[in-house]
Amino acid sequence: MRQPERWKVGTSYNVKNTAGLEEIKSAGLDCIELVLHSKDWNSQFQELSEQFTAIVQEANRLNLHIWSVHLPYGHDWDVSCPDDAKREAIIANQYKLLELAESWGVGRAVLHPSYEPIPIEDRRRRLSICRDGLQQLARRAGHLNIRIAVECLPRTCLGNTSDEILELIGSEDRLMVCCDVNHLLQETAVDFINKVGSRIITVHMSDYDGEDEKHWMPGEGIIDWKNVLRALAGHGYEGPFMFEVRNPSPEDLTACWRRLLALNP
C-alpha cells in the first residue's frame, strides 16, 4: 500500500486558468486533470481537438503527466436524460471524447452522472436511466484503454451519496468512482470513502462549509483531512492527490500539500 507521502500531486487544468503548464510543473506538481467542459465540443470538435492536442503535447514536453480528463457536463451531456434519442446522441458524443482522450494516452475520464435539478418524484426513474446509460457507454468504450470515473455530485444531482454512486456503477468494472470531497452534503468524506472503498480511482480535493460546494483550499473548511488521507490509503488508493481548487496558485497547492502531509506523521 502506497502511503500519502508517496502519492503524486496534481491539479485540475482549465485553459482559462491563470497559471500555465510551465508554472504548474515548476511548482513541483506532477500531473494534471485536463478539463474539457465549458467548451462547445458538439459544434467545434475538430478545432477543439487540435487545441487540446497541442496542450497535451506541451504537457508531455514538460514531463507533466495527464492523469485524467474531465468530460463536459450540463443538459447537453446528461446521460440520465429521459429523452431516448437525445440520450443516445449524448452517449455517442461522450464516446467520441473518450476516443480522443485515449489517443492522448490518458487512462481515466471523469464523468458527471447527471445535471440538475432532479425533481424528487422523478429521482428513481432518472437513477435507472442513468445506470443504463452509464453501462451502455462503458460497454461501447470497453475496447478503449480508459476507465470511466463517475463523480459524486452535490444537491439534487444523481450520485449525491455513496449509496447512489454504488447503485449507478453497479458491478460493471469499467465504471469506477471519482470522489469529490466538497460535493458530499449528506455524509462525511470519510464515510463515503469507507463505503465506496477500492472503486475510487481518482479524487477531486478541495474544502467547503458542508452546506454547498466551495472549492476552497484544503484546510479552509470543515473536512477532516487527516482521516480522509488515512481512509483513502487504507482502501488501497495510490494517488494522485488531485486538487480542484478555483484558480489556485500552483505554489499555494504544493505548500498546502506539505501541510496536509504534516497531519499524517
C-alpha positions in Angstrom: 0.0 0.0 0.0 1.4 3.4 -1.0 1.2 5.9 1.8 0.1 9.5 1.0 3.7 10.9 1.2 4.5 8.8 -1.9 1.5 9.9 -3.9 1.9 12.2 -6.9 0.1 15.6 -6.6 -1.8 17.3 -9.3 -4.3 20.0 -10.2 -7.3 20.4 -12.5 -6.2 22.4 -15.5 -8.7 24.6 -17.4 -7.4 26.6 -20.3 -8.9 29.7 -18.5 -6.7 29.2 -15.5 -4.2 32.0 -14.7 -1.3 29.5 -14.2 0.2 27.8 -17.2 1.6 24.4 -17.6 5.2 25.5 -17.0 4.2 27.2 -13.8 2.4 24.1 -12.6 5.5 22.0 -13.4 7.9 24.5 -11.8 5.9 24.5 -8.6 6.6 20.8 -8.2 3.3 19.3 -9.2 3.4 16.0 -11.0 0.2 15.8 -13.1 -3.0 17.5 -14.2 -6.6 16.7 -14.9 -7.4 18.2 -18.3 -10.8 19.9 -18.1 -12.8 19.6 -21.3 -16.0 21.2 -20.2 -17.1 24.8 -20.8 -16.4 24.2 -24.5 -18.8 23.6 -27.4 -17.5 20.2 -28.4 -20.6 19.4 -30.4 -20.1 22.2 -32.9 -16.3 22.7 -32.7 -15.0 19.2 -32.3 -12.1 19.4 -34.8 -11.0 22.8 -33.7 -11.1 21.9 -30.0 -9.4 18.6 -30.7 -6.4 20.4 -32.2 -6.3 23.0 -29.5 -6.3 20.4 -26.7 -3.9 18.1 -28.5 -1.4 21.0 -28.5 -1.9 21.3 -24.7 -1.2 17.5 -24.4 1.9 17.8 -26.4 3.2 20.7 -24.3 2.4 18.8 -21.1 4.4 15.8 -22.5 7.3 18.1 -23.3 7.3 19.3 -19.7 7.0 15.7 -18.4 3.8 16.7 -16.8 1.6 13.6 -16.7 -2.1 14.0 -17.8 -3.7 11.7 -15.2 -7.3 12.3 -16.3 -9.7 14.3 -18.4 -12.9 15.8 -17.1 -15.7 15.3 -19.6 -18.2 18.1 -20.3 -21.4 18.3 -18.2 -24.7 20.1 -18.5 -28.1 19.4 -20.0 -26.4 18.6 -23.4 -24.2 15.9 -21.8 -26.5 14.4 -19.2 -26.6 10.6 -19.5 -29.7 10.5 -17.4 -31.7 12.5 -20.0 -35.1 10.9 -20.2 -35.4 11.6 -24.0 -34.2 8.4 -25.6 -33.0 10.0 -28.9 -31.2 12.8 -27.1 -29.6 10.4 -24.6 -28.3 8.2 -27.5 -26.6 11.3 -29.0 -25.2 12.3 -25.6 -23.6 8.8 -25.2 -22.2 9.0 -28.7 -20.6 12.4 -28.0 -19.1 11.2 -24.7 -17.7 8.2 -26.5 -16.0 10.5 -29.1 -14.3 12.3 -26.3 -13.2 9.0 -24.7 -11.6 8.0 -28.0 -9.8 11.4 -28.2 -8.6 11.0 -24.6 -7.3 7.6 -25.3 -5.4 8.9 -28.3 -3.6 11.2 -25.9 -2.6 8.3 -23.7 -5.0 9.4 -20.9 -6.3 6.4 -18.8 -9.1 7.9 -16.8 -12.1 10.1 -17.7 -14.3 11.8 -15.0 -18.0 11.9 -15.8 -20.9 13.7 -14.1 -23.8 11.2 -13.9 -26.4 14.0 -14.2 -27.2 17.7 -14.3 -29.8 19.3 -12.1 -32.3 20.0 -10.8 -33.7 16.4 -10.5 -37.3 16.5 -9.0 -37.6 14.2 -6.1 -40.6 12.4 -7.7 -38.6 11.7 -10.8 -35.4 10.5 -9.0 -35.9 6.8 -9.1 -36.7 6.8 -12.8 -33.7 9.0 -13.6 -31.3 6.8 -11.5 -32.5 3.8 -13.6 -32.0 5.7 -16.8 -28.6 7.0 -15.7 -27.4 3.5 -14.7 -28.4 2.1 -18.0 -26.8 5.0 -19.9 -23.5 4.6 -18.0 -23.4 0.8 -18.7 -24.1 1.5 -22.3 -21.2 3.9 -22.5 -18.9 1.6 -20.6 -19.7 -1.3 -23.0 -19.2 0.9 -26.0 -15.9 2.1 -24.7 -14.9 -1.4 -23.5 -12.1 -1.8 -26.1 -10.5 1.6 -25.1 -7.7 1.7 -22.6 -9.5 4.2 -20.5 -11.7 3.9 -17.4 -14.7 6.0 -16.6 -14.8 7.5 -13.1 -18.3 8.5 -12.1 -18.1 11.6 -9.9 -20.2 12.0 -6.7 -22.2 15.2 -7.0 -24.0 17.7 -4.7 -27.5 18.9 -4.1 -30.2 17.3 -6.3 -27.8 15.7 -8.8 -27.7 12.0 -9.1 -24.9 10.3 -7.3 -25.1 12.6 -4.3 -24.5 9.8 -1.7 -22.3 6.7 -1.6 -25.4 4.5 -1.9 -26.5 6.2 -5.1 -23.0 6.1 -6.6 -22.7 2.4 -5.9 -26.2 1.9 -7.4 -25.2 3.8 -10.6 -21.9 1.9 -11.2 -23.2 -1.5 -10.1 -20.8 -4.4 -10.7 -19.6 -3.0 -14.0 -15.8 -3.0 -13.5 -15.3 -0.4 -16.3 -17.2 2.1 -14.2 -15.3 3.4 -11.2 -15.6 6.5 -9.0 -14.2 10.0 -8.7 -14.5 11.1 -5.0 -15.1 14.8 -4.9 -15.0 15.5 -1.2 -16.5 19.0 -1.4 -19.6 17.6 -3.1 -20.7 15.4 -0.1 -23.6 17.1 1.6 -25.3 14.1 3.2 -22.3 12.2 4.6 -18.7 12.8 5.5 -15.9 12.2 3.1 -14.5 9.5 5.4 -17.9 7.7 5.5 -18.1 7.9 1.7 -14.6 6.6 1.2 -15.2 3.7 3.6 -18.4 2.8 1.8 -17.1 3.0 -1.8 -13.6 1.8 -1.0 -11.5 0.4 -3.8 -13.9 1.6 -6.5 -12.4 5.1 -6.1 -9.7 5.5 -8.8 -9.3 9.3 -8.7 -10.2 12.3 -6.5 -11.1 15.9 -6.5 -9.7 17.6 -3.4 -10.9 21.0 -2.1 -12.7 22.2 1.1 -16.1 23.6 1.9 -18.5 24.6 4.6 -20.6 21.4 4.5 -23.6 23.3 3.1 -22.6 23.6 -0.6 -19.6 23.1 -2.8 -17.0 25.9 -2.4 -13.7 24.5 -3.9 -11.7 26.2 -1.2 -8.1 25.3 -0.4 -7.9 22.3 1.9 -7.7 23.4 5.4 -10.1 26.4 4.9 -13.3 24.4 5.6 -14.6 21.6 7.7 -13.1 18.5 6.1 -11.2 16.1 8.4 -8.1 15.8 6.1 -6.1 13.6 8.4 -8.7 10.9 8.3 -9.5 11.4 4.6 -5.9 10.6 3.7 -5.9 7.6 6.1 -9.2 6.3 4.7 -8.0 6.5 1.1 -4.7 4.9 1.8 -6.4 2.2 3.9 -8.6 1.2 0.9 -5.6 1.0 -1.4 -5.8 4.4 -3.1 -2.3 5.2 -4.5 -2.8 8.8 -5.7 -2.6 11.2 -7.1 -3.9 13.9 -4.7 -5.7 15.9 -7.4 -6.6 19.4 -6.3 -9.7 21.0 -7.7 -9.4 24.5 -6.2 -10.8 27.5 -8.1 -7.9 29.2 -10.0 -5.2 28.4 -7.5 -1.5 29.4 -7.4 0.5 26.2 -8.0 2.9 27.3 -5.3 0.0 27.5 -2.8 -1.1 24.0 -3.8 2.4 22.5 -3.1 2.5 24.4 0.2 -1.0 23.1 1.1 0.1 19.5 0.3 3.1 19.8 2.7 0.7 21.0 5.4 -1.6 18.0 4.8 1.2 15.5 5.0 2.3 17.0 8.3 -1.1 15.9 9.7 -0.1 12.3 9.0 3.3 11.6 10.6 
